[in-house]
């Protein structure tokens, strides 16, 4: 499935995408955790990344679907870049 891919950079906890989307890939810097939720800060957890240093995560197939929005809670990491479509 071909579609446009966009990037969102978050240096702190916040909403990466404010609408329905699919996470395709994630790049984190620092040591800590990034929790990706659908439906805001208290929404359903779709992905958790525990990183020790810079790390890239490629999500297979069509990615992870976020029906409402894509919220990322960042703890200890320097930043998170998510590639989505």
C-alpha positions as MATLAB code, in Angstrom:
seq = 'XXXXXXXXXXXXXXXXXXXXXXXXXXXXXXXXXXXXXXXXXXXXXXXXXXXXXXXXXXXXXXXXXXXXXXXXXXXXXXXXXXXXX';
ca = [
       0.000    0.000    0.000;
       1.605    3.255   -1.139;
       0.878    6.422    0.796;
       2.579    9.638    1.790;
       4.857    9.432    4.824;
       5.269   12.308    7.275;
       7.495   12.876   10.308;
       6.736   14.334   13.730;
       9.483   15.326   16.180;
       8.736   15.435   19.897;
      11.325   16.609   22.457;
       8.760   16.046   25.248;
       5.463   14.273   25.898;
       2.728   15.298   23.488;
       0.540   14.510   20.507;
       2.545   13.432   17.456;
      -0.495   13.259   15.147;
      -3.897   14.787   15.922;
      -5.913   12.501   13.625;
      -6.197    8.897   12.446;
      -2.801    7.606   11.286;
      -0.413    4.664   11.109;
       3.001    4.639   12.767;
       5.529    3.303   10.242;
       8.867    3.807   12.008;
      10.246    5.413   15.170;
      13.650    6.880   16.055;
      14.472    7.623   19.697;
      17.509    9.307   21.245;
      18.629    8.946   24.829;
      17.904    6.355   27.483;
      14.331    5.900   28.622;
      10.843    4.958   27.485;
       8.349    6.098   24.856;
       4.745    4.954   25.209;
       2.499    5.427   22.158;
      -1.223    5.713   22.912;
      -4.368    5.975   20.810;
      -6.785    8.472   22.326;
      -4.584   10.865   24.298;
      -2.479   10.516   27.435;
      -4.873    8.009   29.030;
      -5.736    6.155   25.812;
      -5.008    2.590   24.729;
      -1.317    1.704   24.642;
      -0.318    0.597   21.126;
       3.498    0.491   21.464;
       6.137    0.829   24.205;
       9.815    1.332   23.402;
      12.470    0.945   26.101;
      15.731    2.370   24.750;
      19.317    2.529   25.959;
      20.861    5.008   23.537;
      19.714    5.937   20.055;
      17.466    3.315   18.519;
      15.452    2.900   15.340;
      12.332    0.729   15.182;
      10.815   -0.204   11.820;
       7.206   -1.375   12.072;
       6.363   -4.100    9.526;
       3.540   -4.277    7.005;
       1.119   -1.324    7.166;
       2.295   -0.061   10.568;
       0.316    0.402   13.780;
      -3.120    1.970   13.399;
      -4.095    4.866   15.686;
      -7.824    5.516   15.218;
      -8.138    8.771   17.177;
      -4.702   10.369   17.528;
      -1.113    9.373   18.305;
       0.027   10.525   21.750;
       3.582    9.816   22.948;
       4.563    9.826   26.621;
       8.330   10.367   26.867;
      10.302    9.503   30.006;
      14.071   10.006   30.087;
      14.541   10.202   26.319;
      16.019   13.251   24.595;
      13.508   13.091   21.730;
      11.266   10.879   19.595;
      10.768   11.117   15.846;
       7.863    9.121   14.463;
       7.313    8.483   10.777;
       3.642    8.037    9.964;
       1.165    7.904    7.131;
];
